[in-house]
Amino acid sequence: MLYVVATPIGNLEDITLRALAVLRSADLVAAEDTRKTAQLLSRHGITKSLVSYHDHNESRRTPELMQRLQRGASIALVSNAGTPGISDPGYRLVSAAAEAGLRIVPVPGASAAAAALSASGLPTDAFVFVGFLSKKAGKRLTQIKALASEVRTVILYESPQRIVALVAELRQALGDRRAVLARELTKIHEEFIRGRLSGILETLQDRPEVKGECTLLLSGAEPRETPAWDEAREDIRRALELASGGLSELARELAHKHGLPRKAVYAEAMRIKAERIKTDG
């Protein structure tokens, strides 16, 4: 059985009772950095066999771990912080275990993306997690441009060494969007910088250096009106001139005809009607 165990992203107390129970019972812990995981286990009085599993040995280590799983061992997969596989090592092992039909058990916990989003003040009903953009300038710019029309809140990860450059690139490519920079989440110096990209950039540039892993959230692009709205407005005006039916029925019919939200069409009909009354009056 493969357990995918989330670990604290900063504050060592942010670990679930279930995660501790799994780490105690597992035959082996596969860790991104065995030294850091050893510190976490020691904090909670757990002694366990550890094996390294990181970006540079995933391909080689995955077959070894798969053999142990297929022989009946239980393995707890952990990264340095947060959930394995989410901008962290883990994908190859989980994918191989799934393809082999082995049981994979998620043990959820702390997440920098979820923590930052929950306290950001930006829309949370729909969002897209991007993680780290490419370090290569050309590819990174292509990735940024692809986000230009994204209407959902965008969540990015970046290192403190590159965050200033990233904010500058985003502002230039996407405009001065509303944004939130979350830094040192769950730690003593936790900080949220809210405002426009220009304001966040100015704040960071005034500092001698930026410390701590960064989570950057961008407000989505303003949705553009479709040609259907122009046609719907003309239909509304014609219907009002003919005084044919009530606004509620009119909104329902036009929403269906043009593929638009009924409430939005009704609100637009009310606005046009009020405008006509004001003009005629």
DRENPA-3360 file (N, C-alpha, C; in nm, 2 decimals, always signed):
BEGIN
1 = MLYVVATP = +0.08/-0.12/+0.00/+0.00/+0.00/+0.00/+0.09/+0.12/+0.00 ~ +0.05/+0.22/-0.08/+0.13/+0.35/-0.09/+0.05/+0.46/-0.03 ~ +0.10/+0.52/+0.07/+0.04/+0.63/+0.14/+0.11/+0.76/+0.09 ~ +0.02/+0.86/+0.04/+0.07/+0.99/+0.00/+0.04/+1.09/+0.11 ~ +0.15/+1.12/+0.19/+0.13/+1.19/+0.31/+0.17/+1.34/+0.31 ~ +0.08/+1.42/+0.34/+0.11/+1.57/+0.34/+0.18/+1.60/+0.47 ~ +0.28/+1.68/+0.46/+0.35/+1.72/+0.58/+0.34/+1.88/+0.60 ~ +0.38/+1.93/+0.71/+0.37/+2.08/+0.73/+0.45/+2.16/+0.63;
9 = IGNLEDIT = +0.40/+2.28/+0.60/+0.47/+2.37/+0.51/+0.55/+2.47/+0.58 ~ +0.55/+2.46/+0.71/+0.63/+2.55/+0.79/+0.62/+2.52/+0.94 ~ +0.51/+2.54/+0.99/+0.48/+2.51/+1.13/+0.47/+2.36/+1.15 ~ +0.56/+2.31/+1.23/+0.57/+2.16/+1.25/+0.44/+2.10/+1.32 ~ +0.36/+2.19/+1.38/+0.24/+2.14/+1.44/+0.13/+2.12/+1.34 ~ +0.15/+2.16/+1.22/+0.04/+2.14/+1.11/+0.06/+2.01/+1.05 ~ +0.04/+1.90/+1.13/+0.04/+1.77/+1.08/-0.08/+1.69/+1.15 ~ -0.15/+1.61/+1.07/-0.27/+1.55/+1.13/-0.23/+1.43/+1.21;
17 = LRALAVLR = -0.32/+1.39/+1.30/-0.31/+1.27/+1.38/-0.30/+1.15/+1.29 ~ -0.37/+1.15/+1.18/-0.37/+1.04/+1.09/-0.24/+1.02/+1.02 ~ -0.18/+1.14/+0.98/-0.05/+1.14/+0.92/+0.06/+1.08/+1.01 ~ +0.05/+1.12/+1.14/+0.15/+1.06/+1.23/+0.13/+0.91/+1.25 ~ +0.00/+0.87/+1.25/-0.02/+0.72/+1.27/+0.03/+0.64/+1.15 ~ +0.01/+0.70/+1.03/+0.06/+0.63/+0.91/+0.21/+0.63/+0.91 ~ +0.28/+0.74/+0.95/+0.42/+0.74/+0.95/+0.48/+0.64/+1.05 ~ +0.41/+0.62/+1.16/+0.45/+0.52/+1.26/+0.43/+0.38/+1.21;
25 = SADLVAAE = +0.33/+0.35/+1.13/+0.30/+0.22/+1.10/+0.36/+0.17/+0.96 ~ +0.40/+0.27/+0.88/+0.46/+0.23/+0.75/+0.59/+0.15/+0.76 ~ +0.61/+0.06/+0.67/+0.74/-0.01/+0.67/+0.86/+0.08/+0.63 ~ +0.83/+0.18/+0.55/+0.93/+0.26/+0.49/+0.88/+0.40/+0.46 ~ +0.96/+0.50/+0.48/+0.92/+0.64/+0.44/+1.01/+0.68/+0.33 ~ +0.95/+0.71/+0.21/+1.03/+0.77/+0.10/+1.02/+0.92/+0.11 ~ +1.13/+0.98/+0.13/+1.13/+1.13/+0.15/+1.22/+1.21/+0.05 ~ +1.17/+1.33/+0.02/+1.24/+1.42/-0.07/+1.38/+1.45/-0.01;
33 = DTRKTAQL = +1.38/+1.48/+0.12/+1.51/+1.51/+0.19/+1.50/+1.43/+0.32 ~ +1.58/+1.32/+0.33/+1.58/+1.24/+0.45/+1.61/+1.31/+0.58 ~ +1.70/+1.41/+0.57/+1.74/+1.49/+0.69/+1.62/+1.57/+0.74 ~ +1.55/+1.64/+0.65/+1.44/+1.72/+0.70/+1.33/+1.63/+0.75 ~ +1.30/+1.52/+0.69/+1.20/+1.43/+0.73/+1.24/+1.36/+0.87 ~ +1.37/+1.34/+0.88/+1.41/+1.28/+1.01/+1.39/+1.38/+1.12 ~ +1.40/+1.51/+1.10/+1.37/+1.61/+1.20/+1.23/+1.61/+1.24 ~ +1.14/+1.60/+1.14/+1.00/+1.59/+1.16/+0.96/+1.47/+1.24;
41 = LSRHGITK = +1.01/+1.36/+1.20/+0.98/+1.23/+1.27/+1.03/+1.24/+1.42 ~ +1.15/+1.29/+1.44/+1.21/+1.30/+1.57/+1.12/+1.39/+1.66 ~ +1.07/+1.50/+1.60/+0.99/+1.59/+1.67/+0.87/+1.52/+1.73 ~ +0.82/+1.42/+1.67/+0.70/+1.34/+1.71/+0.74/+1.20/+1.77 ~ +0.86/+1.18/+1.80/+0.90/+1.06/+1.86/+0.89/+0.93/+1.77 ~ +0.91/+0.95/+1.64/+0.90/+0.84/+1.55/+1.03/+0.80/+1.49 ~ +1.06/+0.67/+1.50/+1.19/+0.62/+1.44/+1.15/+0.53/+1.33 ~ +1.20/+0.56/+1.21/+1.16/+0.49/+1.09/+1.27/+0.48/+0.99;
49 = SLVSYHDH = +1.27/+0.37/+0.91/+1.37/+0.36/+0.80/+1.33/+0.46/+0.69 ~ +1.43/+0.54/+0.64/+1.41/+0.64/+0.54/+1.49/+0.61/+0.41 ~ +1.43/+0.64/+0.30/+1.50/+0.63/+0.17/+1.47/+0.76/+0.09 ~ +1.57/+0.81/+0.03/+1.56/+0.94/-0.05/+1.48/+0.91/-0.18 ~ +1.39/+1.01/-0.21/+1.31/+1.00/-0.33/+1.29/+1.15/-0.37 ~ +1.37/+1.19/-0.47/+1.37/+1.34/-0.51/+1.38/+1.35/-0.66 ~ +1.38/+1.47/-0.71/+1.38/+1.50/-0.85/+1.49/+1.43/-0.93 ~ +1.60/+1.41/-0.87/+1.72/+1.36/-0.94/+1.73/+1.21/-0.93;
57 = NESRRTPE = +1.65/+1.14/-0.85/+1.66/+1.00/-0.85/+1.52/+0.93/-0.86 ~ +1.42/+1.01/-0.90/+1.29/+0.95/-0.91/+1.28/+0.83/-1.01 ~ +1.34/+0.85/-1.13/+1.34/+0.75/-1.23/+1.41/+0.62/-1.19 ~ +1.52/+0.63/-1.12/+1.59/+0.52/-1.07/+1.53/+0.45/-0.95 ~ +1.47/+0.53/-0.86/+1.42/+0.48/-0.73/+1.28/+0.42/-0.75 ~ +1.20/+0.47/-0.85/+1.07/+0.42/-0.86/+1.06/+0.27/-0.88 ~ +1.13/+0.21/-0.97/+1.13/+0.06/-0.98/+1.16/-0.01/-0.85 ~ +1.26/+0.04/-0.77/+1.29/-0.02/-0.64/+1.18/-0.02/-0.55;
65 = LMQRLQRG = +1.11/+0.10/-0.54/+1.00/+0.11/-0.44/+0.88/+0.03/-0.49 ~ +0.86/+0.02/-0.62/+0.75/-0.06/-0.68/+0.77/-0.21/-0.64 ~ +0.89/-0.26/-0.64/+0.92/-0.40/-0.61/+0.88/-0.42/-0.46 ~ +0.91/-0.33/-0.37/+0.88/-0.34/-0.23/+0.73/-0.34/-0.21 ~ +0.66/-0.25/-0.28/+0.52/-0.24/-0.27/+0.45/-0.37/-0.32 ~ +0.50/-0.42/-0.43/+0.44/-0.55/-0.48/+0.47/-0.67/-0.40 ~ +0.57/-0.66/-0.31/+0.60/-0.77/-0.22/+0.52/-0.75/-0.09 ~ +0.44/-0.65/-0.08/+0.35/-0.63/+0.04/+0.39/-0.53/+0.13;
73 = ASIALVSN = +0.50/-0.45/+0.11/+0.54/-0.34/+0.20/+0.44/-0.22/+0.19 ~ +0.43/-0.15/+0.30/+0.36/-0.03/+0.30/+0.46/+0.09/+0.30 ~ +0.44/+0.18/+0.21/+0.54/+0.29/+0.20/+0.47/+0.43/+0.22 ~ +0.52/+0.51/+0.30/+0.47/+0.65/+0.32/+0.55/+0.74/+0.23 ~ +0.49/+0.81/+0.14/+0.56/+0.90/+0.05/+0.55/+1.04/+0.10 ~ +0.66/+1.11/+0.13/+0.65/+1.25/+0.18/+0.74/+1.34/+0.10 ~ +0.71/+1.47/+0.10/+0.80/+1.57/+0.04/+0.85/+1.66/+0.16 ~ +0.93/+1.76/+0.12/+0.98/+1.85/+0.23/+0.87/+1.92/+0.30;
81 = AGTPGISD = +0.77/+1.96/+0.22/+0.66/+2.04/+0.27/+0.54/+2.02/+0.18 ~ +0.42/+2.01/+0.24/+0.30/+2.00/+0.16/+0.27/+1.86/+0.11 ~ +0.21/+1.85/+0.00/+0.16/+1.72/-0.06/+0.25/+1.67/-0.17 ~ +0.30/+1.55/-0.16/+0.39/+1.50/-0.27/+0.32/+1.50/-0.40 ~ +0.39/+1.53/-0.51/+0.33/+1.54/-0.64/+0.28/+1.67/-0.68 ~ +0.25/+1.76/-0.58/+0.20/+1.89/-0.61/+0.32/+1.99/-0.61 ~ +0.38/+2.01/-0.72/+0.51/+2.09/-0.74/+0.62/+2.03/-0.65 ~ +0.61/+1.90/-0.63/+0.71/+1.82/-0.55/+0.72/+1.68/-0.61;
89 = PGYRLVSA = +0.83/+1.61/-0.58/+0.84/+1.47/-0.63/+0.73/+1.39/-0.59 ~ +0.70/+1.28/-0.66/+0.60/+1.19/-0.63/+0.51/+1.13/-0.74 ~ +0.51/+1.21/-0.85/+0.42/+1.18/-0.96/+0.45/+1.04/-1.02 ~ +0.58/+1.01/-1.04/+0.62/+0.89/-1.11/+0.58/+0.76/-1.03 ~ +0.61/+0.77/-0.90/+0.58/+0.66/-0.81/+0.42/+0.63/-0.80 ~ +0.35/+0.74/-0.78/+0.20/+0.73/-0.77/+0.15/+0.68/-0.91 ~ +0.20/+0.73/-1.02/+0.15/+0.68/-1.15/+0.18/+0.54/-1.17 ~ +0.30/+0.49/-1.13/+0.34/+0.35/-1.15/+0.25/+0.26/-1.06;
97 = AAEAGLRI = +0.23/+0.31/-0.94/+0.15/+0.23/-0.85/+0.00/+0.22/-0.90 ~ -0.05/+0.32/-0.95/-0.18/+0.32/-1.01/-0.19/+0.23/-1.13 ~ -0.09/+0.24/-1.21/-0.09/+0.15/-1.33/-0.08/+0.00/-1.29 ~ -0.02/-0.03/-1.18/+0.00/-0.17/-1.14/-0.12/-0.21/-1.06 ~ -0.22/-0.12/-1.03/-0.34/-0.16/-0.96/-0.32/-0.17/-0.81 ~ -0.21/-0.11/-0.76/-0.19/-0.11/-0.62/-0.28/-0.01/-0.55 ~ -0.30/-0.02/-0.42/-0.38/+0.07/-0.35/-0.30/+0.19/-0.31 ~ -0.36/+0.31/-0.34/-0.29/+0.44/-0.31/-0.39/+0.51/-0.22;
105 = VPVPGASA = -0.33/+0.55/-0.10/-0.42/+0.62/+0.00/-0.37/+0.76/+0.03 ~ -0.45/+0.86/-0.01/-0.40/+1.00/+0.02/-0.43/+1.03/+0.17 ~ -0.33/+1.10/+0.23/-0.34/+1.14/+0.37/-0.32/+1.29/+0.37 ~ -0.43/+1.37/+0.35/-0.42/+1.51/+0.32/-0.38/+1.59/+0.44 ~ -0.34/+1.71/+0.41/-0.29/+1.80/+0.52/-0.26/+1.94/+0.47 ~ -0.16/+2.00/+0.52/-0.13/+2.14/+0.48/-0.10/+2.16/+0.33 ~ -0.14/+2.27/+0.28/-0.11/+2.30/+0.14/-0.09/+2.45/+0.12 ~ +0.02/+2.49/+0.07/+0.05/+2.63/+0.05/-0.05/+2.70/-0.04;
113 = AAAALSAS = -0.09/+2.63/-0.15/-0.19/+2.68/-0.24/-0.32/+2.71/-0.18 ~ -0.37/+2.61/-0.10/-0.50/+2.62/-0.04/-0.50/+2.73/+0.07 ~ -0.39/+2.73/+0.15/-0.37/+2.82/+0.26/-0.37/+2.96/+0.21 ~ -0.29/+2.99/+0.11/-0.28/+3.12/+0.05/-0.41/+3.17/-0.01 ~ -0.48/+3.08/-0.08/-0.61/+3.12/-0.15/-0.71/+3.15/-0.04 ~ -0.72/+3.07/+0.06/-0.82/+3.09/+0.16/-0.81/+3.22/+0.23 ~ -0.69/+3.28/+0.24/-0.67/+3.41/+0.31/-0.64/+3.52/+0.22 ~ -0.65/+3.50/+0.09/-0.61/+3.60/-0.01/-0.71/+3.71/-0.02;
121 = GLPTDAFV = -0.84/+3.68/-0.01/-0.94/+3.78/-0.04/-0.98/+3.79/-0.19 ~ -0.91/+3.70/-0.27/-0.95/+3.69/-0.41/-1.05/+3.59/-0.43 ~ -1.13/+3.58/-0.54/-1.23/+3.49/-0.56/-1.18/+3.34/-0.54 ~ -1.26/+3.26/-0.47/-1.22/+3.13/-0.44/-1.31/+3.02/-0.51 ~ -1.42/+3.07/-0.57/-1.51/+2.97/-0.63/-1.46/+2.89/-0.75 ~ -1.36/+2.95/-0.82/-1.29/+2.88/-0.93/-1.15/+2.93/-0.93 ~ -1.05/+2.84/-0.94/-0.91/+2.88/-0.95/-0.83/+2.78/-1.03 ~ -0.71/+2.82/-1.07/-0.63/+2.73/-1.15/-0.49/+2.73/-1.08;
129 = FVGFLSKK = -0.44/+2.61/-1.05/-0.31/+2.60/-0.99/-0.20/+2.58/-1.09 ~ -0.11/+2.67/-1.10/+0.00/+2.66/-1.21/+0.13/+2.61/-1.15 ~ +0.16/+2.64/-1.02/+0.28/+2.60/-0.96/+0.40/+2.69/-1.01 ~ +0.51/+2.63/-1.03/+0.63/+2.70/-1.07/+0.63/+2.71/-1.23 ~ +0.65/+2.83/-1.27/+0.67/+2.85/-1.42/+0.81/+2.81/-1.46 ~ +0.84/+2.80/-1.59/+0.97/+2.76/-1.63/+1.07/+2.86/-1.60 ~ +1.20/+2.81/-1.57/+1.31/+2.90/-1.55/+1.36/+2.96/-1.68 ~ +1.33/+2.90/-1.79/+1.37/+2.95/-1.92/+1.28/+3.07/-1.97;
137 = AGKRLTQI = +1.35/+3.18/-2.00/+1.27/+3.30/-2.02/+1.17/+3.29/-2.13 ~ +1.21/+3.23/-2.25/+1.11/+3.21/-2.36/+0.99/+3.13/-2.32 ~ +1.01/+3.02/-2.26/+0.90/+2.93/-2.23/+0.82/+2.99/-2.12 ~ +0.88/+3.06/-2.02/+0.81/+3.13/-1.92/+0.71/+3.23/-1.97 ~ +0.76/+3.31/-2.07/+0.68/+3.42/-2.13/+0.56/+3.36/-2.20 ~ +0.58/+3.24/-2.27/+0.47/+3.17/-2.34/+0.37/+3.13/-2.23 ~ +0.41/+3.08/-2.12/+0.32/+3.03/-2.02/+0.24/+3.15/-1.96 ~ +0.31/+3.26/-1.94/+0.24/+3.38/-1.89/+0.14/+3.43/-1.99;
145 = KALASEVR = +0.17/+3.44/-2.11/+0.08/+3.48/-2.21/-0.05/+3.39/-2.22 ~ -0.03/+3.27/-2.20/-0.14/+3.17/-2.20/-0.24/+3.20/-2.09 ~ -0.19/+3.27/-1.98/-0.28/+3.30/-1.87/-0.36/+3.43/-1.89 ~ -0.33/+3.50/-2.00/-0.39/+3.63/-2.02/-0.54/+3.63/-2.02 ~ -0.60/+3.53/-2.08/-0.75/+3.52/-2.09/-0.81/+3.43/-1.98 ~ -0.73/+3.39/-1.88/-0.78/+3.30/-1.77/-0.86/+3.39/-1.68 ~ -0.99/+3.35/-1.66/-1.08/+3.43/-1.58/-1.08/+3.38/-1.43 ~ -1.02/+3.27/-1.41/-1.02/+3.22/-1.27/-0.90/+3.27/-1.19;
153 = TVILYESP = -0.90/+3.27/-1.06/-0.78/+3.31/-0.98/-0.67/+3.22/-1.01 ~ -0.55/+3.27/-1.03/-0.43/+3.19/-1.07/-0.34/+3.18/-0.95 ~ -0.29/+3.06/-0.92/-0.20/+3.04/-0.81/-0.06/+2.99/-0.86 ~ +0.04/+3.07/-0.83/+0.18/+3.04/-0.87/+0.27/+3.02/-0.75 ~ +0.37/+2.94/-0.77/+0.48/+2.93/-0.67/+0.60/+2.99/-0.73 ~ +0.69/+3.05/-0.65/+0.81/+3.10/-0.69/+0.91/+3.11/-0.58 ~ +1.04/+3.10/-0.61/+1.14/+3.12/-0.51/+1.16/+3.26/-0.47 ~ +1.22/+3.29/-0.35/+1.24/+3.43/-0.32/+1.34/+3.50/-0.41;
161 = QRIVALVA = +1.43/+3.42/-0.47/+1.53/+3.48/-0.55/+1.48/+3.53/-0.68 ~ +1.36/+3.47/-0.73/+1.31/+3.51/-0.86/+1.18/+3.58/-0.85 ~ +1.12/+3.60/-0.73/+0.99/+3.66/-0.72/+0.98/+3.80/-0.78 ~ +1.07/+3.88/-0.76/+1.07/+4.02/-0.81/+1.06/+4.02/-0.96 ~ +1.15/+3.94/-1.02/+1.15/+3.94/-1.17/+1.02/+3.88/-1.22 ~ +0.96/+3.79/-1.15/+0.83/+3.73/-1.20/+0.72/+3.83/-1.19 ~ +0.71/+3.90/-1.08/+0.60/+4.00/-1.06/+0.62/+4.11/-1.17 ~ +0.74/+4.15/-1.20/+0.76/+4.25/-1.31/+0.72/+4.19/-1.45;
169 = ELRQALGD = +0.75/+4.07/-1.47/+0.71/+4.01/-1.60/+0.56/+3.99/-1.61 ~ +0.49/+3.96/-1.50/+0.35/+3.94/-1.50/+0.28/+4.08/-1.53 ~ +0.33/+4.18/-1.46/+0.27/+4.31/-1.48/+0.28/+4.36/-1.62 ~ +0.40/+4.34/-1.68/+0.42/+4.38/-1.82/+0.33/+4.30/-1.92 ~ +0.32/+4.17/-1.90/+0.24/+4.09/-1.99/+0.09/+4.09/-1.97 ~ +0.05/+4.10/-1.84/-0.09/+4.08/-1.81/-0.16/+4.21/-1.77 ~ -0.08/+4.32/-1.75/-0.14/+4.44/-1.70/-0.13/+4.45/-1.54 ~ -0.18/+4.55/-1.49/-0.17/+4.57/-1.34/-0.28/+4.50/-1.27;
177 = RRAVLARE = -0.28/+4.37/-1.27/-0.38/+4.29/-1.20/-0.38/+4.31/-1.05 ~ -0.50/+4.28/-0.99/-0.50/+4.26/-0.85/-0.43/+4.13/-0.81 ~ -0.35/+4.13/-0.71/-0.27/+4.02/-0.67/-0.25/+4.01/-0.52 ~ -0.20/+3.90/-0.48/-0.17/+3.88/-0.34/-0.04/+3.79/-0.33 ~ +0.06/+3.84/-0.26/+0.18/+3.76/-0.24/+0.18/+3.71/-0.10 ~ +0.18/+3.57/-0.08/+0.18/+3.51/+0.05/+0.33/+3.46/+0.07 ~ +0.39/+3.50/+0.18/+0.53/+3.46/+0.20/+0.54/+3.40/+0.34 ~ +0.63/+3.30/+0.35/+0.66/+3.23/+0.48/+0.53/+3.18/+0.55;
185 = LTKIHEEF = +0.44/+3.12/+0.47/+0.31/+3.07/+0.52/+0.33/+2.98/+0.64 ~ +0.25/+3.00/+0.75/+0.25/+2.93/+0.87/+0.37/+2.95/+0.96 ~ +0.47/+3.03/+0.92/+0.59/+3.05/+1.00/+0.58/+3.18/+1.08 ~ +0.68/+3.21/+1.16/+0.67/+3.33/+1.24/+0.66/+3.46/+1.17 ~ +0.73/+3.47/+1.05/+0.72/+3.59/+0.97/+0.63/+3.58/+0.85 ~ +0.52/+3.51/+0.87/+0.42/+3.50/+0.77/+0.37/+3.64/+0.73 ~ +0.35/+3.65/+0.60/+0.31/+3.79/+0.55/+0.23/+3.77/+0.42 ~ +0.13/+3.86/+0.41/+0.04/+3.87/+0.29/+0.06/+4.02/+0.24;
193 = IRGRLSGI = +0.10/+4.03/+0.12/+0.11/+4.16/+0.05/+0.00/+4.17/-0.05 ~ -0.10/+4.26/-0.03/-0.22/+4.27/-0.12/-0.22/+4.40/-0.20 ~ -0.27/+4.39/-0.32/-0.28/+4.51/-0.39/-0.27/+4.48/-0.54 ~ -0.22/+4.58/-0.62/-0.19/+4.56/-0.76/-0.05/+4.51/-0.78 ~ -0.02/+4.45/-0.89/+0.11/+4.40/-0.91/+0.21/+4.51/-0.90 ~ +0.18/+4.63/-0.94/+0.27/+4.74/-0.93/+0.31/+4.77/-0.79 ~ +0.21/+4.77/-0.70/+0.23/+4.79/-0.56/+0.31/+4.68/-0.49 ~ +0.28/+4.56/-0.53/+0.36/+4.45/-0.47/+0.51/+4.46/-0.52;
201 = LETLQDRP = +0.52/+4.49/-0.65/+0.66/+4.51/-0.70/+0.74/+4.62/-0.63 ~ +0.67/+4.73/-0.60/+0.73/+4.84/-0.53/+0.77/+4.80/-0.39 ~ +0.69/+4.73/-0.32/+0.71/+4.68/-0.19/+0.84/+4.59/-0.19 ~ +0.84/+4.50/-0.28/+0.96/+4.40/-0.28/+1.09/+4.47/-0.32 ~ +1.08/+4.57/-0.41/+1.20/+4.63/-0.46/+1.26/+4.72/-0.35 ~ +1.18/+4.76/-0.25/+1.22/+4.85/-0.14/+1.30/+4.76/-0.04 ~ +1.30/+4.63/-0.05/+1.36/+4.55/+0.05/+1.50/+4.50/+0.00 ~ +1.60/+4.49/+0.09/+1.73/+4.45/+0.05/+1.73/+4.30/+0.00;
209 = EVKGECTL = +1.64/+4.22/+0.04/+1.62/+4.09/-0.01/+1.48/+4.03/+0.03 ~ +1.44/+3.93/-0.04/+1.31/+3.86/-0.01/+1.35/+3.73/+0.04 ~ +1.29/+3.69/+0.16/+1.31/+3.56/+0.22/+1.19/+3.47/+0.22 ~ +1.21/+3.34/+0.22/+1.10/+3.25/+0.23/+1.03/+3.22/+0.10 ~ +0.98/+3.09/+0.09/+0.90/+3.05/-0.03/+0.78/+3.14/-0.05 ~ +0.75/+3.16/-0.18/+0.64/+3.26/-0.21/+0.53/+3.19/-0.29 ~ +0.41/+3.23/-0.25/+0.29/+3.19/-0.33/+0.22/+3.31/-0.38 ~ +0.21/+3.33/-0.51/+0.16/+3.45/-0.57/+0.02/+3.41/-0.63;
217 = LLSGAEPR = -0.08/+3.49/-0.60/-0.21/+3.47/-0.65/-0.25/+3.59/-0.74 ~ -0.31/+3.57/-0.86/-0.35/+3.67/-0.95/-0.50/+3.67/-0.97 ~ -0.56/+3.78/-0.97/-0.71/+3.78/-1.01/-0.72/+3.75/-1.15 ~ -0.83/+3.68/-1.19/-0.85/+3.64/-1.33/-0.88/+3.76/-1.42 ~ -0.87/+3.74/-1.55/-0.90/+3.84/-1.64/-1.05/+3.87/-1.64 ~ -1.08/+4.00/-1.67/-1.22/+4.03/-1.68/-1.28/+3.96/-1.80 ~ -1.40/+3.89/-1.78/-1.46/+3.82/-1.90/-1.50/+3.92/-2.00 ~ -1.47/+3.89/-2.13/-1.51/+3.97/-2.24/-1.65/+3.94/-2.28;
225 = ETPAWDEA = -1.72/+4.04/-2.32/-1.86/+4.02/-2.37/-1.85/+3.96/-2.51 ~ -1.95/+3.87/-2.53/-1.96/+3.80/-2.66/-2.05/+3.88/-2.75 ~ -2.04/+3.85/-2.88/-2.12/+3.91/-2.98/-2.27/+3.89/-2.95 ~ -2.30/+3.78/-2.87/-2.44/+3.75/-2.84/-2.50/+3.86/-2.76 ~ -2.42/+3.93/-2.68/-2.48/+4.04/-2.60/-2.53/+4.16/-2.69 ~ -2.46/+4.19/-2.79/-2.50/+4.30/-2.88/-2.64/+4.26/-2.94 ~ -2.65/+4.14/-2.99/-2.78/+4.09/-3.05/-2.89/+4.09/-2.94 ~ -2.86/+4.05/-2.82/-2.96/+4.04/-2.72/-3.01/+4.18/-2.68;
233 = REDIRRAL = -2.92/+4.28/-2.68/-2.96/+4.42/-2.65/-3.05/+4.47/-2.75 ~ -3.02/+4.44/-2.88/-3.11/+4.48/-2.99/-3.25/+4.42/-2.97 ~ -3.25/+4.29/-2.94/-3.38/+4.22/-2.92/-3.46/+4.28/-2.80 ~ -3.38/+4.32/-2.69/-3.45/+4.38/-2.58/-3.51/+4.52/-2.62 ~ -3.44/+4.60/-2.69/-3.49/+4.73/-2.73/-3.61/+4.72/-2.82 ~ -3.61/+4.62/-2.91/-3.72/+4.60/-3.00/-3.84/+4.56/-2.92 ~ -3.82/+4.46/-2.82/-3.93/+4.41/-2.74/-3.99/+4.52/-2.66 ~ -3.91/+4.61/-2.60/-3.96/+4.72/-2.52/-4.04/+4.82/-2.61;
241 = ELASGGLS = -3.99/+4.84/-2.73/-4.07/+4.94/-2.82/-4.20/+4.88/-2.85 ~ -4.21/+4.75/-2.86/-4.34/+4.68/-2.90/-4.42/+4.65/-2.78 ~ -4.36/+4.67/-2.66/-4.43/+4.64/-2.53/-4.48/+4.50/-2.53 ~ -4.40/+4.41/-2.58/-4.45/+4.27/-2.59/-4.40/+4.19/-2.47 ~ -4.49/+4.16/-2.38/-4.46/+4.07/-2.26/-4.39/+4.14/-2.15 ~ -4.38/+4.07/-2.04/-4.31/+4.12/-1.92/-4.16/+4.10/-1.93 ~ -4.08/+4.17/-1.85/-3.94/+4.15/-1.85/-3.89/+4.01/-1.81 ~ -3.96/+3.95/-1.72/-3.92/+3.82/-1.68/-3.93/+3.72/-1.79;
249 = ELARELAH = -4.04/+3.72/-1.86/-4.06/+3.63/-1.97/-3.96/+3.67/-2.09 ~ -3.94/+3.79/-2.11/-3.85/+3.84/-2.21/-3.71/+3.79/-2.18 ~ -3.66/+3.80/-2.06/-3.53/+3.76/-2.02/-3.51/+3.61/-2.04 ~ -3.62/+3.53/-2.01/-3.61/+3.39/-2.02/-3.59/+3.35/-2.17 ~ -3.67/+3.41/-2.25/-3.67/+3.38/-2.40/-3.54/+3.42/-2.46 ~ -3.49/+3.54/-2.43/-3.36/+3.59/-2.49/-3.24/+3.51/-2.43 ~ -3.25/+3.48/-2.31/-3.14/+3.40/-2.25/-3.12/+3.27/-2.32 ~ -3.24/+3.20/-2.35/-3.24/+3.08/-2.42/-3.19/+3.10/-2.56;
257 = KHGLPRKA = -3.24/+3.20/-2.63/-3.20/+3.23/-2.77/-3.06/+3.25/-2.79 ~ -3.00/+3.33/-2.70/-2.86/+3.38/-2.72/-2.76/+3.30/-2.63 ~ -2.81/+3.21/-2.55/-2.71/+3.13/-2.47/-2.65/+3.21/-2.36 ~ -2.73/+3.30/-2.30/-2.67/+3.39/-2.19/-2.74/+3.36/-2.06 ~ -2.68/+3.41/-1.95/-2.75/+3.39/-1.82/-2.88/+3.47/-1.81 ~ -2.98/+3.40/-1.76/-3.11/+3.47/-1.75/-3.11/+3.59/-1.66 ~ -3.04/+3.58/-1.55/-3.04/+3.69/-1.45/-2.97/+3.81/-1.51 ~ -2.86/+3.78/-1.59/-2.78/+3.89/-1.65/-2.87/+3.96/-1.76;
265 = VYAEAMRI = -2.94/+3.88/-1.84/-3.03/+3.94/-1.94/-3.14/+4.02/-1.88 ~ -3.20/+3.97/-1.77/-3.30/+4.05/-1.69/-3.25/+4.18/-1.64 ~ -3.13/+4.17/-1.58/-3.07/+4.30/-1.53/-3.04/+4.40/-1.64 ~ -3.00/+4.35/-1.76/-2.97/+4.44/-1.87/-3.10/+4.50/-1.93 ~ -3.21/+4.42/-1.93/-3.34/+4.46/-1.97/-3.39/+4.57/-1.88 ~ -3.37/+4.55/-1.75/-3.41/+4.66/-1.65/-3.33/+4.78/-1.67 ~ -3.20/+4.77/-1.70/-3.12/+4.89/-1.72/-3.16/+4.97/-1.85 ~ -3.19/+4.89/-1.95/-3.23/+4.96/-2.08/-3.37/+5.02/-2.06;
273 = KAERIKTD = -3.46/+4.96/-1.99/-3.59/+5.01/-1.96/-3.58/+5.14/-1.88 ~ -3.50/+5.14/-1.78/-3.48/+5.26/-1.70/-3.42/+5.37/-1.78 ~ -3.33/+5.34/-1.86/-3.26/+5.44/-1.95/-3.36/+5.50/-2.05 ~ -3.46/+5.42/-2.10/-3.56/+5.47/-2.19/-3.66/+5.56/-2.12 ~ -3.69/+5.52/-1.99/-3.79/+5.61/-1.92/-3.72/+5.74/-1.88 ~ -3.59/+5.74/-1.85/-3.52/+5.86/-1.82/-3.52/+5.95/-1.94 ~ -3.49/+5.89/-2.06/-3.48/+5.97/-2.18/-3.61/+6.02/-2.22 ~ -3.72/+5.94/-2.22/-3.85/+5.99/-2.26/-3.91/+6.09/-2.16;
281 = G = -3.87/+6.08/-2.03/-3.92/+6.17/-1.93/-3.86/+6.31/-1.94;
% end
